[in-house]
Amino acid sequence: MLPVRQMLARAALPAVCVLVGGYFAFHAFNGPTGYGAWREYQAQHARLTAAKQASEEQKMALQRQLALLNPRAVNPDLADELVRQHMHMIRPDELVVPMPVAPDTPATASTS
């Protein structure tokens, strides 16, 4: 039977290798560039891609509106809509009918 000191000496190198491997495995999953961070980067990328798409759609809508606001030939319907929206104006011959506010949740019919 081997003395305890000799057994510890023989087991030291494999133990150090296991500890070093464990260290790198831990940081591969939990480190700043590990699997957890990668998943967060993917989620952030998805959010930013959606925001970019929404921004591009808004830009295209504004470009369409800008094309209709040509100073040489203003679209009368668009000009009327913009004036009414921003100035809160109505014509003298118009009547404003307030609409009731719809409830947030639809009412469910109960049957007995």
LUMROLUM-539884 format. One record per residue (C-alpha): residue number from 0; x, y, z. Coordinates in steps of 0.1 Angstrom, whole numbers. Layout:
<votis>
pos = NUM px = X py = Y pz = Z
...
</votis>
This chain:
<votis>
pos = 0 px = 0 py = 0 pz = 0
pos = 1 px = 12 py = 35 pz = -9
pos = 2 px = 19 py = 61 pz = 17
pos = 3 px = -7 py = 89 pz = 20
pos = 4 px = 19 py = 115 pz = 9
pos = 5 px = 27 py = 96 pz = -23
pos = 6 px = -10 py = 91 pz = -31
pos = 7 px = -16 py = 129 pz = -27
pos = 8 px = 13 py = 136 pz = -49
pos = 9 px = 0 py = 113 pz = -76
pos = 10 px = -35 py = 128 pz = -73
pos = 11 px = -24 py = 165 pz = -74
pos = 12 px = -19 py = 168 pz = -111
pos = 13 px = -53 py = 153 pz = -121
pos = 14 px = -70 py = 174 pz = -93
pos = 15 px = -54 py = 206 pz = -106
pos = 16 px = -65 py = 197 pz = -142
pos = 17 px = -101 py = 191 pz = -130
pos = 18 px = -101 py = 224 pz = -111
pos = 19 px = -87 py = 243 pz = -141
pos = 20 px = -112 py = 226 pz = -164
pos = 21 px = -140 py = 235 pz = -139
pos = 22 px = -129 py = 271 pz = -138
pos = 23 px = -131 py = 274 pz = -176
pos = 24 px = -164 py = 255 pz = -178
pos = 25 px = -179 py = 278 pz = -152
pos = 26 px = -168 py = 309 pz = -171
pos = 27 px = -179 py = 295 pz = -204
pos = 28 px = -215 py = 296 pz = -191
pos = 29 px = -215 py = 324 pz = -166
pos = 30 px = -187 py = 348 pz = -177
pos = 31 px = -191 py = 381 pz = -195
pos = 32 px = -188 py = 364 pz = -229
pos = 33 px = -203 py = 331 pz = -218
pos = 34 px = -236 py = 313 pz = -228
pos = 35 px = -257 py = 335 pz = -205
pos = 36 px = -243 py = 367 pz = -219
pos = 37 px = -248 py = 353 pz = -254
pos = 38 px = -285 py = 347 pz = -247
pos = 39 px = -288 py = 382 pz = -234
pos = 40 px = -271 py = 396 pz = -265
pos = 41 px = -295 py = 376 pz = -287
pos = 42 px = -325 py = 390 pz = -268
pos = 43 px = -311 py = 425 pz = -271
pos = 44 px = -304 py = 420 pz = -308
pos = 45 px = -341 py = 409 pz = -313
pos = 46 px = -353 py = 440 pz = -294
pos = 47 px = -331 py = 464 pz = -314
pos = 48 px = -341 py = 447 pz = -347
pos = 49 px = -377 py = 452 pz = -339
pos = 50 px = -371 py = 489 pz = -329
pos = 51 px = -352 py = 494 pz = -362
pos = 52 px = -380 py = 479 pz = -382
pos = 53 px = -405 py = 501 pz = -364
pos = 54 px = -383 py = 531 pz = -370
pos = 55 px = -379 py = 523 pz = -407
pos = 56 px = -417 py = 520 pz = -411
pos = 57 px = -422 py = 553 pz = -394
pos = 58 px = -396 py = 568 pz = -417
pos = 59 px = -413 py = 555 pz = -447
pos = 60 px = -447 py = 569 pz = -435
pos = 61 px = -431 py = 603 pz = -430
pos = 62 px = -415 py = 602 pz = -464
pos = 63 px = -449 py = 594 pz = -480
pos = 64 px = -464 py = 623 pz = -460
pos = 65 px = -435 py = 645 pz = -471
pos = 66 px = -441 py = 636 pz = -507
pos = 67 px = -477 py = 647 pz = -504
pos = 68 px = -466 py = 681 pz = -489
pos = 69 px = -449 py = 692 pz = -521
pos = 70 px = -450 py = 731 pz = -519
pos = 71 px = -460 py = 733 pz = -556
pos = 72 px = -490 py = 709 pz = -553
pos = 73 px = -502 py = 704 pz = -517
pos = 74 px = -526 py = 675 pz = -513
pos = 75 px = -557 py = 693 pz = -499
pos = 76 px = -569 py = 663 pz = -479
pos = 77 px = -536 py = 659 pz = -462
pos = 78 px = -533 py = 697 pz = -455
pos = 79 px = -568 py = 697 pz = -440
pos = 80 px = -561 py = 666 pz = -419
pos = 81 px = -528 py = 682 pz = -405
pos = 82 px = -545 py = 715 pz = -398
pos = 83 px = -573 py = 698 pz = -379
pos = 84 px = -550 py = 675 pz = -360
pos = 85 px = -526 py = 702 pz = -349
pos = 86 px = -548 py = 732 pz = -345
pos = 87 px = -579 py = 714 pz = -331
pos = 88 px = -601 py = 733 pz = -355
pos = 89 px = -635 py = 724 pz = -370
pos = 90 px = -655 py = 741 pz = -397
pos = 91 px = -685 py = 762 pz = -387
pos = 92 px = -709 py = 739 pz = -404
pos = 93 px = -696 py = 707 pz = -387
pos = 94 px = -709 py = 690 pz = -356
pos = 95 px = -687 py = 672 pz = -332
pos = 96 px = -704 py = 641 pz = -317
pos = 97 px = -685 py = 627 pz = -287
pos = 98 px = -682 py = 589 pz = -287
pos = 99 px = -686 py = 570 pz = -254
pos = 100 px = -654 py = 554 pz = -241
pos = 101 px = -653 py = 517 pz = -247
pos = 102 px = -645 py = 496 pz = -217
pos = 103 px = -611 py = 480 pz = -216
pos = 104 px = -624 py = 444 pz = -213
pos = 105 px = -654 py = 431 pz = -233
pos = 106 px = -685 py = 423 pz = -213
pos = 107 px = -692 py = 386 pz = -211
pos = 108 px = -727 py = 373 pz = -212
pos = 109 px = -736 py = 349 pz = -184
pos = 110 px = -762 py = 323 pz = -190
pos = 111 px = -780 py = 305 pz = -162
</votis>
